[in-house]
Amino acid sequence: MILRETNIHKLSDEVFDVLVLGAGINGAVSAASLSRKGASVAMIDKGDFAGHTSSNSSNLAWGGIKYLENHEYFLVNKLCKSRNHLMRSYPSTVQEIRFLTTLQKGFRFPAWFVFIGTCLYWFMGRFFTQMPTVMSSKKIKQTEPAIDVSNAQGGFEYSDAFLHDNDARFVFNFVRSAMDNGAVVTNYVGAHGSERIDDVWHTQAVDQESGLEFTIKSKSIVNACGPMVDKYNEETKQQTEHNHLFSKGVHLIVNKLTKVDKVLAFFASDGRLFFVIPMGQKTCIGTTDNQVEDPMTSVTEEDRDFILDNVNALLDIEKPLTRDDIISERCGVRPLAIKGAGGTADWVQLSRKHAVDVNKEDKYLSIFGGKLTDCINVGEEIADIVEDLGIVLRNKNAIWYGESSKEIKKEFEYRAELLGLDDMTPSYSSEKLTVRLWRRYDIQALQILDEIQRDPAQAEQLMKNAEYLRAEVHYAARREMITKLEDFLRRRSKIEMVLRKTEIVNTPGIIEACQILFGDQAEQKRKEYVDNVLKDYPNTPVAQPAIKAENG
């Protein structure tokens, strides 16, 4: 909380080279790239970092195999190259995963023809992953008994990549990198219009928490508001070549359904892609991909029924899934870039490629579309454009992305071994503590080791089944700008995805977590979260310890 308050005061203290509006993946990589290359950067978001689209993806970093059907070979080639670059740059976070694809009888293409497409995809991916293999229905069933092959013509396996942690955590690490390089960044600060006066943008901002209003001055603006890019452009009277259409994606999280840790890929009853994605001891199923008009959307009963009906039809599981099996839900819109103001198109044929429109006279950039796979390219492109606008990048060739060096990682592993860190891993954990802490925090994991060395109790799991150490919560309180409890539970971690909210409010450790994160405001923040849960689940009993704490 102290870090956020300090940054809010800094926002009105100087004229920044660049103000980035929006802290989703596009805004985060823009701020990380520009700040590392030497620009003075401010970044604000009216909600939390990665609060909308960037925290509701499938957690896949893929090269766009489905775009082969539309003959977008250049795009697939570019995305495969970008995927490989991500995997090289973040080997602990972005890793190869096998996709086991089953084709039903009567599918629009025969299995052998689709398999040729996977071989082309592997070729375009520069043979960076394991080669694809063709599979009979019998082989599919032997590999994954959960798949119903009664109507299958066969299938194949190929490789792409996925994020071990949730997408919002990946985005936040770019935010953290920007702050480490001097960017002044804060969440829950909204922009209410920007006006250019004497070659300087004056953006009216308001702190959503305190109501404080102030002005942020900058030489240029990067509009990275995701689905809200068009709306802010209207407010600032910016004319752009592109605009957005919106596709809603929904995923449901349930208990683990499969034997193998592979992505099971199908084509749903209406021909759309359908995934069953491993998530540790849970499984993520979806997506729906429906066109919507409003970017602020939510899961409907129809969405839930569509996903449940399809997973029950495609998998051979002991008991059909029902709504009672849903642990959590993810819902967000994918902004699809389209040329022409107010233009329309067959949205199903639109790809997730990004576009950047530039008003050179006003030094105003708008980022449309995009996907996580291509994020490094977006950061580089924005830096090049900003430099072309006359903003001096004092260290323009600096590398702003990627994990720390192997030497630093070896130092971390050596110190962790001396502490016996892996021996402290809970039996129910899906991976060793050394692996998880490095992936999640990179060089900052050394600070967590310092906490544990000073006090071994810091290595204890604070919340059962949440795979989060007490030391991690202390680190989050200092360095991760946690403003609401949901910021921590849903976006800095994936606790809210693997535990039901009704469980979280009664989880031992939640009160201590609030005390660490919020200090004197602990009970206020806890009650705010509980009240929101009770709105959706009014019959939820709240544990007595929490009630006693509330009553003093």
JOVEN-V334086 format. One record per pair of residues at least 4 apart in sequence whose ideal C-beta (glycine too) atoms are under 6 Angstrom apart, sorted by the first residue. I is the first residue (numbers start at 1). GAP is how many residues later the second one is. Records with the same first field share a line. If there is no record, write none. Layout:
I->GAP + GAP
//
This chain:
3->478
4->182 + 477
7->177 + 179
8->178 + 199
10->174
11->31 + 173 + 205
12->202
15->202
16->24 + 26 + 202
17->22 + 23 + 202 + 374
18->16 + 21 + 23 + 202 + 204
19->23 + 184 + 197 + 199 + 202
20->7 + 10 + 11 + 23 + 202 + 204
21->170 + 202 + 204
22->5 + 23 + 202 + 203 + 204
23->4 + 5 + 20 + 22 + 26 + 152
24->26 + 29 + 30 + 202
25->29 + 146 + 347 + 350
26->198 + 341 + 344 + 352
27->197
28->143 + 146 + 147
29->4 + 145 + 346 + 349 + 350
30->192 + 194 + 352
31->4 + 10 + 12 + 147 + 152
32->142 + 145 + 146 + 368
33->346 + 350 + 367
34->5 + 7 + 349
35->6 + 143 + 146 + 147 + 148
36->145 + 362 + 364
37->346 + 356 + 358 + 359 + 361
38->355 + 356 + 357
39->352 + 354
41->142
42->142 + 174
43->142
44->142 + 145
45->142
46->144
47->4
48->139 + 439 + 443
49->123 + 126 + 138
50->4 + 5 + 118 + 121 + 441
52->280
53->173 + 279
54->113 + 117
55->112 + 113 + 436
56->274 + 275 + 276
57->110
59->103 + 104 + 108
60->102
61->22 + 25 + 33 + 100 + 311 + 312
62->98
63->16 + 17 + 20 + 62
64->12 + 15
65->56
67->5 + 8 + 9 + 284
68->8 + 49
70->279
72->279
75->276 + 278
76->48
77->47
79->294
80->44 + 45
82->291 + 292 + 295
83->78 + 290
84->44
85->291
86->4 + 8
87->7 + 74
89->312 + 313
90->4 + 313
92->346 + 347
93->71 + 346
94->67
96->33 + 63 + 65
97->65 + 166
98->59 + 61 + 164
99->59 + 164 + 166
100->57 + 162 + 164
101->54 + 55 + 164
102->38 + 45 + 50 + 53 + 164
103->4 + 8 + 50 + 52
104->47
105->46 + 48
109->4 + 5
111->42 + 43
115->19 + 41
118->14 + 38 + 40
119->13
122->9 + 10
129->30
130->29
132->24 + 26
133->24
134->22
135->4 + 5 + 20 + 21
136->18
137->12 + 15 + 17
140->7 + 9 + 15
141->8
144->114 + 115 + 116
146->111 + 112 + 169
148->167 + 168
163->4 + 7
164->275
165->4 + 275
166->328
168->323
178->5 + 7
179->4 + 6
187->294 + 296
188->20 + 21 + 295
189->16 + 18
190->16 + 18
191->12 + 14
192->12
193->11 + 42
194->7 + 9 + 42
195->7
196->5 + 166
197->5
200->17
201->17 + 20
202->13 + 15
203->13
205->9 + 11
206->7
207->5
220->143 + 169
221->143
222->143
223->6 + 9 + 143
224->143
225->4 + 7
226->109
227->68 + 106 + 108
228->4
229->137
230->13 + 14
233->5 + 7 + 133
238->126
240->117 + 126
241->98 + 116
242->95 + 97 + 113 + 115 + 126
244->91
245->91 + 93 + 102
246->46 + 49 + 87
247->42 + 44 + 87 + 89
248->42 + 44 + 49 + 85
249->38 + 40 + 85
250->36 + 37 + 38 + 49 + 53 + 81
251->33 + 35 + 36 + 79
252->33 + 55 + 74 + 77
253->29 + 31 + 74 + 75 + 244
254->29 + 71
256->25 + 26 + 27
257->26
261->17
263->12 + 14
264->12
265->10
266->8 + 48
267->4
268->4 + 6 + 42
269->41
272->17
274->36
276->9
277->7
279->5
280->150
282->216
285->22 + 26
286->21
288->15 + 18
291->56
292->5
295->38
297->36
298->33
299->4 + 30 + 32
304->19
305->4
308->13
310->4
311->4 + 10
312->8 + 9
321->4
327->173
328->169
335->34
336->14 + 33
337->18 + 31 + 32
338->5 + 7
352->17 + 19
353->16
354->15 + 16 + 24
355->13 + 14
356->9 + 11
357->9
358->7 + 27
359->5
363->26
370->8
376->25
386->5
387->6
403->39
404->4 + 38 + 39
408->35
412->26 + 33 + 34
415->34
416->5 + 18
421->12 + 13
422->10 + 11 + 12
424->35
425->4 + 7 + 8
426->35
429->38
431->4 + 5
433->4
436->4
437->4 + 8 + 11
438->7
441->4
448->23 + 27
451->7 + 20
452->6 + 7 + 19
458->12 + 13
459->10
460->10
462->6 + 8 + 11 + 47 + 51
463->44 + 46
466->29
468->4 + 25
473->40 + 43
474->42
475->4
476->4 + 6 + 12 + 16
477->39 + 40
480->12
482->5 + 6 + 35
483->4
485->40 + 44
486->4
487->4
488->4
489->6 + 7
490->6
494->4
495->4
499->4 + 5
501->32
502->35 + 38
505->25 + 28 + 37
506->37
509->4
511->38
514->4 + 8 + 11 + 12
515->7
518->4 + 7
521->4
523->4 + 27
533->4
534->4
542->4
//
